[in-house]
Amino acid sequence: MATLSTQTVSLAGLAPSYATAAGGGDKCEVGDRNFLHVKNGAASPITVTLTVTAAVRGQAVGNVTVSVPASGERMIGPLSADLLQNQTDGLCAVGYSSATTVTVASLRI
């Protein structure tokens, strides 16, 4: 798993850089102003899975899944710490049903 660098949007503007999605998944920072921008360059849709670490009354909460259409993109967030923050490293684990031709950016507004 690669850890994505979080890029901050500012008044001066941001031309975000995108990383190639890792086949084994990625990790990113969490926060109420953090989100992911996922671009799918493939001819088929993919599913992005955010590993949920929260529990309600001792019951695990299901992972968040987002479908990204073929040749499409999705903004995913906010990446709330109380839902997605891993206790070990403080990051959110992100998985992809296919990483081929997928790029991703971790952004903060």
Solvent accessible surface area in square Angstrom, and as a share of the most:
residue,aa,sasa,rsa
1,M,127,0.57
2,A,50,0.39
3,T,87,0.50
4,L,13,0.07
5,S,92,0.59
6,T,29,0.17
7,Q,34,0.15
8,T,69,0.40
9,V,63,0.36
10,S,59,0.38
11,L,195,0.97
12,A,104,0.81
13,G,48,0.46
14,L,64,0.32
15,A,97,0.75
16,P,48,0.30
17,S,78,0.51
18,Y,67,0.26
19,A,44,0.34
20,T,106,0.62
21,A,5,0.04
22,A,27,0.21
23,G,73,0.71
24,G,61,0.59
25,G,1,0.01
26,D,0,0.00
27,K,51,0.21
28,C,0,0.00
29,E,66,0.30
30,V,23,0.13
31,G,18,0.17
32,D,111,0.57
33,R,141,0.51
34,N,3,0.02
35,F,31,0.13
36,L,0,0.00
37,H,13,0.06
38,V,0,0.00
39,K,71,0.30
40,N,3,0.02
41,G,53,0.51
42,A,25,0.19
43,A,100,0.77
44,S,66,0.42
45,P,88,0.55
46,I,8,0.04
47,T,50,0.29
48,V,0,0.00
49,T,38,0.22
50,L,4,0.02
51,T,57,0.33
52,V,16,0.09
53,T,59,0.34
54,A,26,0.20
55,A,63,0.49
56,V,95,0.55
57,R,234,0.85
58,G,67,0.65
59,Q,128,0.57
60,A,96,0.74
61,V,51,0.30
62,G,57,0.55
63,N,81,0.41
64,V,48,0.28
65,T,86,0.50
66,V,34,0.20
67,S,70,0.45
68,V,0,0.00
69,P,48,0.30
70,A,41,0.32
71,S,91,0.59
72,G,17,0.17
73,E,84,0.38
74,R,106,0.39
75,M,119,0.53
76,I,11,0.06
77,G,45,0.43
78,P,85,0.54
79,L,1,0.01
80,S,28,0.18
81,A,41,0.32
82,D,122,0.63
83,L,55,0.27
84,L,3,0.02
85,Q,62,0.28
86,N,52,0.27
87,Q,165,0.73
88,T,130,0.76
89,D,59,0.31
90,G,23,0.22
91,L,33,0.16
92,C,0,0.00
93,A,20,0.15
94,V,1,0.00
95,G,25,0.24
96,Y,26,0.10
97,S,82,0.53
98,S,46,0.29
99,A,19,0.15
100,T,95,0.55
101,T,83,0.48
102,V,0,0.00
103,T,42,0.25
104,V,1,0.00
105,A,2,0.01
106,S,1,0.01
107,L,8,0.04
108,R,72,0.26
109,I,103,0.53
